[in-house]
Every structure is written in structure tokens, then in C-alpha cells.
């Protein structure tokens, strides 16, 4: 009996996410990464909700492990907040899948960037600045602003690459279109 999971569509989507994850290992502008794009893309195009969460999470975890092994960094005490933001982005992708368009993907990308900023900066405050109270939280968000622009631009860029590549691949290879 032939597996319904390992279709050309599944292989393409998974490969695109893994390639994006591997790209994190190459020199890049800080925060200009495919993290949110991997999650949004998986959330949109994996029809099985478990796969939409698990495949991008595995790719993210593998790239974090590789960064830890190669560069000596990748894991830190605020990683849980990064992964929460990542999971929420996959859930945003599941909402975008109802109406995939340039506008909905762009809106999903911007929303995920904003949520990621809010969640991860809160995580930094929770890990390091709670003794400063609300002033520390304000300062944490203020200090995070310079990192938001490359995050937003990276999310928009990598979403353009992933969604654009899949769009054109579906035109060239109709087998990739969902039946």
C-alpha cells in the first residue's frame, strides 16, 4: 500500500523548510532569518495540522542543534519564548491557509513578526529584568526595537522566497497541487 504522506507535495514542502533551516547556518544580518517563514509556510501548506507544527519545529530544532555544535551558540535561557512564537506562527499559517493570497501571506508575515517581537522581548525581560518591574519591561521592548526591522524584513523576504517558489513550482509541476 502506497503511503499518502510521502507525496511529491510533502517532499517539496518539507525540503523547502529544511533548506530554509540550513540557511540559518550561513552568515547573515542578525535577525534576518527564515524562522517565521518556515513556520508560516508549514502552517499554510501541510494539510495535516500535526505535520504543520511538527515538521517546522523539527527543522528549527535541528538548525539550533547545528548552530550550537558549529558555533557554540544556539540555545539560551529564553528559547522557550522563541519556540512559542514559532508555534504561534504555524497557527497563523493554519488561518492563512483558508485564503492564500499575496495579501494574506503578507499580513500573516507581519503579524507573526509583531507577535515574535512581543513574545521574545517579554522572555528576555522575564529571564533578566523582572527585578526592574514595568520599567525593565519597557526598557526591554525599547532596546529590542533595532532588532525588529531586520526580523520583519527577513520574514517578508523568506516568505516571498518560500511561497513564491512553491507557487511557481506548482505551475511547472502540477503534481504538487493539492488534490
Biotite code that builds the C-alpha atoms (Angstrom):
import biotite.structure as struc

atoms = struc.array([
    struc.Atom([0.000, 0.000, 0.000], chain_id="A", res_id=1, res_name="UNK", atom_name="CA", element="C"),
    struc.Atom([1.396, 3.368, -1.034], chain_id="A", res_id=2, res_name="UNK", atom_name="CA", element="C"),
    struc.Atom([1.858, 5.990, 1.681], chain_id="A", res_id=3, res_name="UNK", atom_name="CA", element="C"),
    struc.Atom([-0.318, 9.081, 1.355], chain_id="A", res_id=4, res_name="UNK", atom_name="CA", element="C"),
    struc.Atom([2.106, 11.156, 3.428], chain_id="A", res_id=5, res_name="UNK", atom_name="CA", element="C"),
    struc.Atom([5.281, 10.964, 1.330], chain_id="A", res_id=6, res_name="UNK", atom_name="CA", element="C"),
    struc.Atom([3.839, 12.591, -1.758], chain_id="A", res_id=7, res_name="UNK", atom_name="CA", element="C"),
    struc.Atom([5.819, 14.883, -4.057], chain_id="A", res_id=8, res_name="UNK", atom_name="CA", element="C"),
    struc.Atom([3.976, 17.802, -2.409], chain_id="A", res_id=9, res_name="UNK", atom_name="CA", element="C"),
    struc.Atom([5.015, 16.683, 1.093], chain_id="A", res_id=10, res_name="UNK", atom_name="CA", element="C"),
    struc.Atom([8.616, 16.155, -0.029], chain_id="A", res_id=11, res_name="UNK", atom_name="CA", element="C"),
    struc.Atom([8.783, 19.590, -1.693], chain_id="A", res_id=12, res_name="UNK", atom_name="CA", element="C"),
    struc.Atom([7.296, 21.434, 1.303], chain_id="A", res_id=13, res_name="UNK", atom_name="CA", element="C"),
    struc.Atom([9.489, 19.559, 3.789], chain_id="A", res_id=14, res_name="UNK", atom_name="CA", element="C"),
    struc.Atom([12.604, 20.096, 1.663], chain_id="A", res_id=15, res_name="UNK", atom_name="CA", element="C"),
    struc.Atom([11.884, 23.829, 1.344], chain_id="A", res_id=16, res_name="UNK", atom_name="CA", element="C"),
    struc.Atom([11.569, 24.127, 5.130], chain_id="A", res_id=17, res_name="UNK", atom_name="CA", element="C"),
    struc.Atom([14.764, 22.128, 5.709], chain_id="A", res_id=18, res_name="UNK", atom_name="CA", element="C"),
    struc.Atom([16.691, 24.225, 3.176], chain_id="A", res_id=19, res_name="UNK", atom_name="CA", element="C"),
    struc.Atom([15.443, 27.378, 4.900], chain_id="A", res_id=20, res_name="UNK", atom_name="CA", element="C"),
    struc.Atom([16.556, 25.949, 8.260], chain_id="A", res_id=21, res_name="UNK", atom_name="CA", element="C"),
    struc.Atom([20.004, 25.136, 6.862], chain_id="A", res_id=22, res_name="UNK", atom_name="CA", element="C"),
    struc.Atom([20.314, 28.713, 5.571], chain_id="A", res_id=23, res_name="UNK", atom_name="CA", element="C"),
    struc.Atom([20.418, 29.838, 9.213], chain_id="A", res_id=24, res_name="UNK", atom_name="CA", element="C"),
    struc.Atom([23.942, 28.378, 9.361], chain_id="A", res_id=25, res_name="UNK", atom_name="CA", element="C"),
    struc.Atom([25.297, 30.789, 6.752], chain_id="A", res_id=26, res_name="UNK", atom_name="CA", element="C"),
    struc.Atom([26.447, 34.336, 7.543], chain_id="A", res_id=27, res_name="UNK", atom_name="CA", element="C"),
    struc.Atom([23.519, 36.739, 7.630], chain_id="A", res_id=28, res_name="UNK", atom_name="CA", element="C"),
    struc.Atom([22.358, 40.032, 9.050], chain_id="A", res_id=29, res_name="UNK", atom_name="CA", element="C"),
    struc.Atom([21.348, 39.486, 12.703], chain_id="A", res_id=30, res_name="UNK", atom_name="CA", element="C"),
    struc.Atom([17.654, 38.541, 12.949], chain_id="A", res_id=31, res_name="UNK", atom_name="CA", element="C"),
    struc.Atom([17.310, 38.366, 9.137], chain_id="A", res_id=32, res_name="UNK", atom_name="CA", element="C"),
    struc.Atom([16.388, 34.678, 9.228], chain_id="A", res_id=33, res_name="UNK", atom_name="CA", element="C"),
    struc.Atom([13.798, 32.266, 7.811], chain_id="A", res_id=34, res_name="UNK", atom_name="CA", element="C"),
    struc.Atom([12.448, 31.245, 11.231], chain_id="A", res_id=35, res_name="UNK", atom_name="CA", element="C"),
    struc.Atom([8.932, 32.687, 10.923], chain_id="A", res_id=36, res_name="UNK", atom_name="CA", element="C"),
    struc.Atom([8.750, 31.871, 7.220], chain_id="A", res_id=37, res_name="UNK", atom_name="CA", element="C"),
    struc.Atom([9.397, 28.178, 7.943], chain_id="A", res_id=38, res_name="UNK", atom_name="CA", element="C"),
    struc.Atom([6.549, 28.113, 10.456], chain_id="A", res_id=39, res_name="UNK", atom_name="CA", element="C"),
    struc.Atom([4.101, 30.164, 8.362], chain_id="A", res_id=40, res_name="UNK", atom_name="CA", element="C"),
    struc.Atom([4.817, 28.158, 5.199], chain_id="A", res_id=41, res_name="UNK", atom_name="CA", element="C"),
    struc.Atom([4.390, 24.844, 7.022], chain_id="A", res_id=42, res_name="UNK", atom_name="CA", element="C"),
    struc.Atom([1.192, 26.067, 8.671], chain_id="A", res_id=43, res_name="UNK", atom_name="CA", element="C"),
    struc.Atom([-0.264, 27.042, 5.308], chain_id="A", res_id=44, res_name="UNK", atom_name="CA", element="C"),
    struc.Atom([0.732, 24.083, 3.171], chain_id="A", res_id=45, res_name="UNK", atom_name="CA", element="C"),
    struc.Atom([0.739, 20.971, 5.370], chain_id="A", res_id=46, res_name="UNK", atom_name="CA", element="C"),
    struc.Atom([-2.881, 19.873, 5.397], chain_id="A", res_id=47, res_name="UNK", atom_name="CA", element="C"),
    struc.Atom([-2.302, 17.712, 8.490], chain_id="A", res_id=48, res_name="UNK", atom_name="CA", element="C"),
    struc.Atom([-2.193, 20.110, 11.452], chain_id="A", res_id=49, res_name="UNK", atom_name="CA", element="C"),
    struc.Atom([0.234, 17.883, 13.333], chain_id="A", res_id=50, res_name="UNK", atom_name="CA", element="C"),
    struc.Atom([2.693, 17.963, 10.446], chain_id="A", res_id=51, res_name="UNK", atom_name="CA", element="C"),
    struc.Atom([2.187, 21.719, 10.112], chain_id="A", res_id=52, res_name="UNK", atom_name="CA", element="C"),
    struc.Atom([3.504, 22.076, 13.656], chain_id="A", res_id=53, res_name="UNK", atom_name="CA", element="C"),
    struc.Atom([5.984, 19.197, 13.891], chain_id="A", res_id=54, res_name="UNK", atom_name="CA", element="C"),
    struc.Atom([7.945, 19.441, 10.613], chain_id="A", res_id=55, res_name="UNK", atom_name="CA", element="C"),
    struc.Atom([8.906, 23.125, 11.018], chain_id="A", res_id=56, res_name="UNK", atom_name="CA", element="C"),
    struc.Atom([9.648, 22.536, 14.734], chain_id="A", res_id=57, res_name="UNK", atom_name="CA", element="C"),
    struc.Atom([11.968, 19.635, 13.910], chain_id="A", res_id=58, res_name="UNK", atom_name="CA", element="C"),
    struc.Atom([13.724, 21.732, 11.247], chain_id="A", res_id=59, res_name="UNK", atom_name="CA", element="C"),
    struc.Atom([14.123, 24.588, 13.728], chain_id="A", res_id=60, res_name="UNK", atom_name="CA", element="C"),
    struc.Atom([15.431, 22.274, 16.446], chain_id="A", res_id=61, res_name="UNK", atom_name="CA", element="C"),
    struc.Atom([17.915, 20.616, 14.071], chain_id="A", res_id=62, res_name="UNK", atom_name="CA", element="C"),
    struc.Atom([19.243, 24.006, 12.941], chain_id="A", res_id=63, res_name="UNK", atom_name="CA", element="C"),
    struc.Atom([19.525, 25.141, 16.579], chain_id="A", res_id=64, res_name="UNK", atom_name="CA", element="C"),
    struc.Atom([21.461, 21.961, 17.407], chain_id="A", res_id=65, res_name="UNK", atom_name="CA", element="C"),
    struc.Atom([23.735, 22.524, 14.402], chain_id="A", res_id=66, res_name="UNK", atom_name="CA", element="C"),
    struc.Atom([24.366, 26.145, 15.428], chain_id="A", res_id=67, res_name="UNK", atom_name="CA", element="C"),
    struc.Atom([25.184, 25.003, 18.951], chain_id="A", res_id=68, res_name="UNK", atom_name="CA", element="C"),
    struc.Atom([27.607, 22.355, 17.640], chain_id="A", res_id=69, res_name="UNK", atom_name="CA", element="C"),
    struc.Atom([29.255, 24.525, 14.986], chain_id="A", res_id=70, res_name="UNK", atom_name="CA", element="C"),
    struc.Atom([29.289, 27.982, 16.569], chain_id="A", res_id=71, res_name="UNK", atom_name="CA", element="C"),
    struc.Atom([28.818, 27.230, 20.260], chain_id="A", res_id=72, res_name="UNK", atom_name="CA", element="C"),
    struc.Atom([25.587, 29.204, 20.409], chain_id="A", res_id=73, res_name="UNK", atom_name="CA", element="C"),
    struc.Atom([22.014, 28.478, 19.510], chain_id="A", res_id=74, res_name="UNK", atom_name="CA", element="C"),
    struc.Atom([20.456, 27.561, 22.819], chain_id="A", res_id=75, res_name="UNK", atom_name="CA", element="C"),
    struc.Atom([19.812, 30.073, 25.570], chain_id="A", res_id=76, res_name="UNK", atom_name="CA", element="C"),
    struc.Atom([17.526, 30.500, 28.547], chain_id="A", res_id=77, res_name="UNK", atom_name="CA", element="C"),
    struc.Atom([14.861, 32.317, 26.520], chain_id="A", res_id=78, res_name="UNK", atom_name="CA", element="C"),
    struc.Atom([14.494, 29.630, 23.838], chain_id="A", res_id=79, res_name="UNK", atom_name="CA", element="C"),
    struc.Atom([11.072, 28.621, 25.123], chain_id="A", res_id=80, res_name="UNK", atom_name="CA", element="C"),
    struc.Atom([9.773, 32.051, 24.084], chain_id="A", res_id=81, res_name="UNK", atom_name="CA", element="C"),
    struc.Atom([11.322, 31.679, 20.623], chain_id="A", res_id=82, res_name="UNK", atom_name="CA", element="C"),
    struc.Atom([9.598, 28.320, 20.205], chain_id="A", res_id=83, res_name="UNK", atom_name="CA", element="C"),
    struc.Atom([6.260, 29.674, 21.497], chain_id="A", res_id=84, res_name="UNK", atom_name="CA", element="C"),
    struc.Atom([6.470, 32.440, 18.883], chain_id="A", res_id=85, res_name="UNK", atom_name="CA", element="C"),
    struc.Atom([7.368, 29.828, 16.290], chain_id="A", res_id=86, res_name="UNK", atom_name="CA", element="C"),
    struc.Atom([4.347, 27.654, 17.171], chain_id="A", res_id=87, res_name="UNK", atom_name="CA", element="C"),
    struc.Atom([2.007, 30.657, 17.110], chain_id="A", res_id=88, res_name="UNK", atom_name="CA", element="C"),
    struc.Atom([3.327, 31.498, 13.654], chain_id="A", res_id=89, res_name="UNK", atom_name="CA", element="C"),
    struc.Atom([2.431, 27.973, 12.485], chain_id="A", res_id=90, res_name="UNK", atom_name="CA", element="C"),
    struc.Atom([-1.076, 28.546, 13.857], chain_id="A", res_id=91, res_name="UNK", atom_name="CA", element="C"),
    struc.Atom([-1.268, 31.843, 11.961], chain_id="A", res_id=92, res_name="UNK", atom_name="CA", element="C"),
    struc.Atom([-0.309, 29.860, 8.861], chain_id="A", res_id=93, res_name="UNK", atom_name="CA", element="C"),
    struc.Atom([-3.212, 27.494, 9.505], chain_id="A", res_id=94, res_name="UNK", atom_name="CA", element="C"),
    struc.Atom([-5.537, 30.509, 9.462], chain_id="A", res_id=95, res_name="UNK", atom_name="CA", element="C"),
    struc.Atom([-3.911, 31.904, 6.302], chain_id="A", res_id=96, res_name="UNK", atom_name="CA", element="C"),
    struc.Atom([-4.417, 28.574, 4.503], chain_id="A", res_id=97, res_name="UNK", atom_name="CA", element="C"),
    struc.Atom([-8.153, 29.307, 4.243], chain_id="A", res_id=98, res_name="UNK", atom_name="CA", element="C"),
    struc.Atom([-7.389, 32.048, 1.716], chain_id="A", res_id=99, res_name="UNK", atom_name="CA", element="C"),
    struc.Atom([-3.798, 32.002, 0.456], chain_id="A", res_id=100, res_name="UNK", atom_name="CA", element="C"),
    struc.Atom([-3.055, 35.251, -1.362], chain_id="A", res_id=101, res_name="UNK", atom_name="CA", element="C"),
    struc.Atom([-0.306, 37.825, -1.502], chain_id="A", res_id=102, res_name="UNK", atom_name="CA", element="C"),
    struc.Atom([-2.239, 39.953, 0.982], chain_id="A", res_id=103, res_name="UNK", atom_name="CA", element="C"),
    struc.Atom([-2.988, 37.152, 3.465], chain_id="A", res_id=104, res_name="UNK", atom_name="CA", element="C"),
    struc.Atom([0.597, 35.859, 3.442], chain_id="A", res_id=105, res_name="UNK", atom_name="CA", element="C"),
    struc.Atom([1.963, 39.392, 3.867], chain_id="A", res_id=106, res_name="UNK", atom_name="CA", element="C"),
    struc.Atom([-0.468, 40.067, 6.718], chain_id="A", res_id=107, res_name="UNK", atom_name="CA", element="C"),
    struc.Atom([0.414, 36.709, 8.329], chain_id="A", res_id=108, res_name="UNK", atom_name="CA", element="C"),
    struc.Atom([4.093, 37.527, 7.985], chain_id="A", res_id=109, res_name="UNK", atom_name="CA", element="C"),
    struc.Atom([3.727, 40.970, 9.582], chain_id="A", res_id=110, res_name="UNK", atom_name="CA", element="C"),
    struc.Atom([1.508, 39.624, 12.370], chain_id="A", res_id=111, res_name="UNK", atom_name="CA", element="C"),
    struc.Atom([3.964, 36.825, 13.136], chain_id="A", res_id=112, res_name="UNK", atom_name="CA", element="C"),
    struc.Atom([6.853, 39.336, 13.236], chain_id="A", res_id=113, res_name="UNK", atom_name="CA", element="C"),
    struc.Atom([4.978, 41.513, 15.715], chain_id="A", res_id=114, res_name="UNK", atom_name="CA", element="C"),
    struc.Atom([3.987, 38.542, 17.901], chain_id="A", res_id=115, res_name="UNK", atom_name="CA", element="C"),
    struc.Atom([7.548, 37.230, 17.825], chain_id="A", res_id=116, res_name="UNK", atom_name="CA", element="C"),
    struc.Atom([8.845, 40.645, 18.923], chain_id="A", res_id=117, res_name="UNK", atom_name="CA", element="C"),
    struc.Atom([6.329, 40.855, 21.779], chain_id="A", res_id=118, res_name="UNK", atom_name="CA", element="C"),
    struc.Atom([6.874, 37.288, 22.999], chain_id="A", res_id=119, res_name="UNK", atom_name="CA", element="C"),
    struc.Atom([10.665, 37.094, 22.759], chain_id="A", res_id=120, res_name="UNK", atom_name="CA", element="C"),
    struc.Atom([11.270, 40.511, 24.313], chain_id="A", res_id=121, res_name="UNK", atom_name="CA", element="C"),
    struc.Atom([8.918, 39.587, 27.129], chain_id="A", res_id=122, res_name="UNK", atom_name="CA", element="C"),
    struc.Atom([11.032, 36.440, 27.517], chain_id="A", res_id=123, res_name="UNK", atom_name="CA", element="C"),
    struc.Atom([14.214, 38.494, 27.808], chain_id="A", res_id=124, res_name="UNK", atom_name="CA", element="C"),
    struc.Atom([12.576, 40.635, 30.480], chain_id="A", res_id=125, res_name="UNK", atom_name="CA", element="C"),
    struc.Atom([11.258, 37.538, 32.306], chain_id="A", res_id=126, res_name="UNK", atom_name="CA", element="C"),
    struc.Atom([14.743, 35.991, 32.280], chain_id="A", res_id=127, res_name="UNK", atom_name="CA", element="C"),
    struc.Atom([16.809, 39.057, 33.137], chain_id="A", res_id=128, res_name="UNK", atom_name="CA", element="C"),
    struc.Atom([14.809, 42.125, 34.081], chain_id="A", res_id=129, res_name="UNK", atom_name="CA", element="C"),
    struc.Atom([11.867, 41.310, 36.320], chain_id="A", res_id=130, res_name="UNK", atom_name="CA", element="C"),
    struc.Atom([13.527, 42.933, 39.334], chain_id="A", res_id=131, res_name="UNK", atom_name="CA", element="C"),
    struc.Atom([13.235, 46.245, 37.465], chain_id="A", res_id=132, res_name="UNK", atom_name="CA", element="C"),
    struc.Atom([9.454, 45.814, 37.185], chain_id="A", res_id=133, res_name="UNK", atom_name="CA", element="C"),
    struc.Atom([7.460, 47.535, 34.489], chain_id="A", res_id=134, res_name="UNK", atom_name="CA", element="C"),
    struc.Atom([10.354, 49.922, 33.802], chain_id="A", res_id=135, res_name="UNK", atom_name="CA", element="C"),
    struc.Atom([12.517, 46.927, 32.933], chain_id="A", res_id=136, res_name="UNK", atom_name="CA", element="C"),
    struc.Atom([9.823, 45.584, 30.600], chain_id="A", res_id=137, res_name="UNK", atom_name="CA", element="C"),
    struc.Atom([9.558, 48.950, 28.880], chain_id="A", res_id=138, res_name="UNK", atom_name="CA", element="C"),
    struc.Atom([13.351, 49.129, 28.556], chain_id="A", res_id=139, res_name="UNK", atom_name="CA", element="C"),
    struc.Atom([13.494, 45.601, 27.141], chain_id="A", res_id=140, res_name="UNK", atom_name="CA", element="C"),
    struc.Atom([10.990, 46.451, 24.410], chain_id="A", res_id=141, res_name="UNK", atom_name="CA", element="C"),
    struc.Atom([12.740, 49.742, 23.695], chain_id="A", res_id=142, res_name="UNK", atom_name="CA", element="C"),
    struc.Atom([16.108, 48.000, 23.363], chain_id="A", res_id=143, res_name="UNK", atom_name="CA", element="C"),
    struc.Atom([14.535, 45.386, 21.084], chain_id="A", res_id=144, res_name="UNK", atom_name="CA", element="C"),
    struc.Atom([13.304, 47.909, 18.510], chain_id="A", res_id=145, res_name="UNK", atom_name="CA", element="C"),
    struc.Atom([16.547, 47.939, 16.445], chain_id="A", res_id=146, res_name="UNK", atom_name="CA", element="C"),
    struc.Atom([16.186, 44.165, 16.010], chain_id="A", res_id=147, res_name="UNK", atom_name="CA", element="C"),
    struc.Atom([12.606, 44.390, 14.771], chain_id="A", res_id=148, res_name="UNK", atom_name="CA", element="C"),
    struc.Atom([13.349, 45.844, 11.315], chain_id="A", res_id=149, res_name="UNK", atom_name="CA", element="C"),
    struc.Atom([15.676, 43.013, 10.233], chain_id="A", res_id=150, res_name="UNK", atom_name="CA", element="C"),
    struc.Atom([13.234, 40.487, 11.696], chain_id="A", res_id=151, res_name="UNK", atom_name="CA", element="C"),
    struc.Atom([10.324, 41.943, 9.736], chain_id="A", res_id=152, res_name="UNK", atom_name="CA", element="C"),
    struc.Atom([12.352, 42.284, 6.529], chain_id="A", res_id=153, res_name="UNK", atom_name="CA", element="C"),
    struc.Atom([13.727, 38.753, 6.908], chain_id="A", res_id=154, res_name="UNK", atom_name="CA", element="C"),
    struc.Atom([10.246, 37.351, 7.458], chain_id="A", res_id=155, res_name="UNK", atom_name="CA", element="C"),
    struc.Atom([8.893, 39.150, 4.400], chain_id="A", res_id=156, res_name="UNK", atom_name="CA", element="C"),
    struc.Atom([11.889, 38.132, 2.275], chain_id="A", res_id=157, res_name="UNK", atom_name="CA", element="C"),
    struc.Atom([11.908, 34.461, 3.233], chain_id="A", res_id=158, res_name="UNK", atom_name="CA", element="C"),
    struc.Atom([8.121, 34.201, 2.961], chain_id="A", res_id=159, res_name="UNK", atom_name="CA", element="C"),
    struc.Atom([8.429, 35.644, -0.548], chain_id="A", res_id=160, res_name="UNK", atom_name="CA", element="C"),
    struc.Atom([11.046, 33.039, -1.401], chain_id="A", res_id=161, res_name="UNK", atom_name="CA", element="C"),
    struc.Atom([9.184, 30.054, 0.073], chain_id="A", res_id=162, res_name="UNK", atom_name="CA", element="C"),
    struc.Atom([5.681, 30.970, -1.070], chain_id="A", res_id=163, res_name="UNK", atom_name="CA", element="C"),
    struc.Atom([6.903, 32.243, -4.446], chain_id="A", res_id=164, res_name="UNK", atom_name="CA", element="C"),
    struc.Atom([8.980, 29.137, -5.133], chain_id="A", res_id=165, res_name="UNK", atom_name="CA", element="C"),
    struc.Atom([6.073, 26.881, -4.245], chain_id="A", res_id=166, res_name="UNK", atom_name="CA", element="C"),
    struc.Atom([3.650, 28.909, -6.359], chain_id="A", res_id=167, res_name="UNK", atom_name="CA", element="C"),
    struc.Atom([5.855, 28.638, -9.444], chain_id="A", res_id=168, res_name="UNK", atom_name="CA", element="C"),
    struc.Atom([6.741, 25.001, -8.736], chain_id="A", res_id=169, res_name="UNK", atom_name="CA", element="C"),
    struc.Atom([3.025, 24.146, -8.686], chain_id="A", res_id=170, res_name="UNK", atom_name="CA", element="C"),
    struc.Atom([2.617, 25.764, -12.112], chain_id="A", res_id=171, res_name="UNK", atom_name="CA", element="C"),
    struc.Atom([5.554, 23.846, -13.562], chain_id="A", res_id=172, res_name="UNK", atom_name="CA", element="C"),
    struc.Atom([4.790, 20.574, -11.736], chain_id="A", res_id=173, res_name="UNK", atom_name="CA", element="C"),
    struc.Atom([1.020, 20.126, -11.319], chain_id="A", res_id=174, res_name="UNK", atom_name="CA", element="C"),
    struc.Atom([1.648, 17.026, -9.185], chain_id="A", res_id=175, res_name="UNK", atom_name="CA", element="C"),
    struc.Atom([2.473, 19.461, -6.353], chain_id="A", res_id=176, res_name="UNK", atom_name="CA", element="C"),
    struc.Atom([-1.032, 20.921, -6.400], chain_id="A", res_id=177, res_name="UNK", atom_name="CA", element="C"),
    struc.Atom([-3.216, 19.602, -3.603], chain_id="A", res_id=178, res_name="UNK", atom_name="CA", element="C"),
    struc.Atom([-5.711, 17.068, -4.917], chain_id="A", res_id=179, res_name="UNK", atom_name="CA", element="C"),
])
